[in-house]
Amino acid sequence: MEDADVIDSANRKAGEVEHVLLDAAGKPTAVVIEIDRVGPDKKVVVALADVSVAPEPGDPNDYLVRTKLTKDQLANLPDWKP
């Protein structure tokens, strides 16, 4: 799922999945999204419960991640610090 395009609630590309975060048992819990914007990169964490993941049409080896958040809402989330 890393590098998958992230589509916001307005059906616009908002960024890409940079990382998948795992819990202690190795289960995915959240994604780190690198937001497309002018200026320095911004990376934010979004819980898996707040996104849907499906194969990308035309390329079953790639994924498309959708969120109910807008690009502006994503941009206003706190910066992810590894």
For each residue, the residues with C-beta under 8 A, 3 or more apart:
1: 4 17 20 31 53 63 65
2: 17 18 19 20
3: 16 17
4: 1 16 17 53 56 62 63 64 65
5: 13 15 16 56 64 65
6: 13 14 15 16 17 33 51 65 66 67 74
7: 11 12 13 14 64 65 66 67
8: 11 12 13 14 66 67 69 70 71 74
9: 67 68 69 70
10: 70 71
11: 7 8
12: 7 8 71
13: 5 6 7 8 36
14: 6 7 8 33 35 36 67 69 70 71 74
15: 5 6 33 34 35 36 71 74
16: 3 4 5 6 33 34 36
17: 1 2 3 4 6 20 31 32 33 34 63 65
18: 2 31 32 33 34 43
19: 2 31 32
20: 1 2 17 28 30 31 32
21: 28 29 30 31 32 45
22: 25 26 27 28 29
23: 26 27 29
24:
25: 22
26: 22 23
27: 22 23
28: 20 21 22 31 48
29: 21 22 23 47 48
30: 20 21 45 46 47 48
31: 1 17 18 19 20 21 28 45 46 48 51 65
32: 17 18 19 20 21 43 44 45 80
33: 6 14 15 16 17 18 43 44 45 46 65 74
34: 15 16 17 18 41 42 43
35: 14 15 41 42 43 44 71 74 75
36: 13 14 15 16 71
37: 42 75
38:
39:
40:
41: 34 35
42: 34 35 37 75 79
43: 18 32 33 34 35 79 80
44: 32 33 35 74 75 77 78 79 80
45: 21 30 31 32 33 77 80
46: 30 31 33 50 51 67 69 74 77
47: 29 30 50 51
48: 28 29 30 31 51
49:
50: 46 47 67 68 69
51: 6 31 46 47 48 65 66 67
52: 65 66 67
53: 1 4 63 64 65 66
54: 63 64 66
55: 59 60 61 62 63 64
56: 4 5 59 60 62 63 64
57: 64
58:
59: 55 56 62
60: 55 56
61: 55
62: 4 55 56 59
63: 1 4 17 53 54 55 56
64: 4 5 7 53 54 55 56 57
65: 1 4 5 6 7 17 31 33 51 52 53
66: 6 7 8 51 52 53 54
67: 6 7 8 9 14 46 50 51 52 74
68: 9 50
69: 8 9 14 46 50 73 74
70: 8 9 10 14 73 74
71: 8 10 12 14 15 35 36 74 75
72: 75 76
73: 69 70 76 77
74: 6 8 14 15 33 35 44 46 67 69 70 71 77
75: 35 37 42 44 71 72
76: 72 73
77: 44 45 46 73 74
78: 44
79: 42 43 44
80: 32 43 44 45
81:
82:
